[in-house]
Amino acid sequence: MAFDWTPVFLSAKLAGVTTVLLLLVGTPIAWALSRMRHWAKGPLMAIVALPLVLPPTVLGFYLLIVLSPTGPVGQAMRAAGLGTLPFTFAGLVVASVLYSLPFAVQPLQNAFEAIGERPMEAAATLRAGPFDRFLTVAVPLARAGFLTAAVLTFAHTVGEFGVVLMIGGNIAGETKVMSVAIYDHVETMDYAGAHRLSAGMLAFAFAFLIALHALNRRDVDRGR
């Protein structure tokens, strides 16, 4: 039987789109949290980190309720003529962005906080505005945080199961990503097919961890 590459390509597409969106969305969130000196910082950080401790099926269940045709978001989308998100690739993207949010925000927040105040104050004395200071000082100095966030987000999205199964179901060519395909193979007792996908994911995860270690090590060496 020929190997079906569709779940692999679909997983890579989902992980790529999710990573790009989370870098765009997570960067201002991480920057705001790193600069915040308000009592609300703790609760906001807890909200961002919630997917780390919340069972994926719980998050997927509530997303399904909110995004369903009878849910508040689903009703608003239908009224606007946009259709609904459950059991579509777009729905998978929304679920993945929410579920992988802490894997993007936390490395970026740590990188921004490690910069300290002195570089930003020095840029301010040169009459650089807040946005200029962010782009020309904070972003370059937090480069390692961006790389870590991208690697973790991509790898985490590829390995998702509970959330994507709840929101996307098991539609071939549309929402059947690698983790769901493995589950499918096991259910039908096709252990050879499950092994091929599982071994590929194992090698992928190992390679990403090695890459992450190398990035962190290079950053430490540069800081010496």
Secondary structure, DSSP 8 states (H G I E B T S, - for coil): -----HHHHHHHHHHHHHHHHHHHHHHHHHHHHHH--STTHHHHHHHHHHHHHS-HHHHHHHHHHHHSTTSHHHHHHHHTT----TTSHHHHHHHHHHHTHHHHHHHHHHHHHHH-SHHHHHHHHTT--HHHHIIIIIHHHTHHHHHHHHHHHHHHHHT--HHHHHHH-S-TTTT--HHHHHHHHHHTT-HHHHHHHHHHHHHHHHHHHHHHHHHHHHHHHHH-
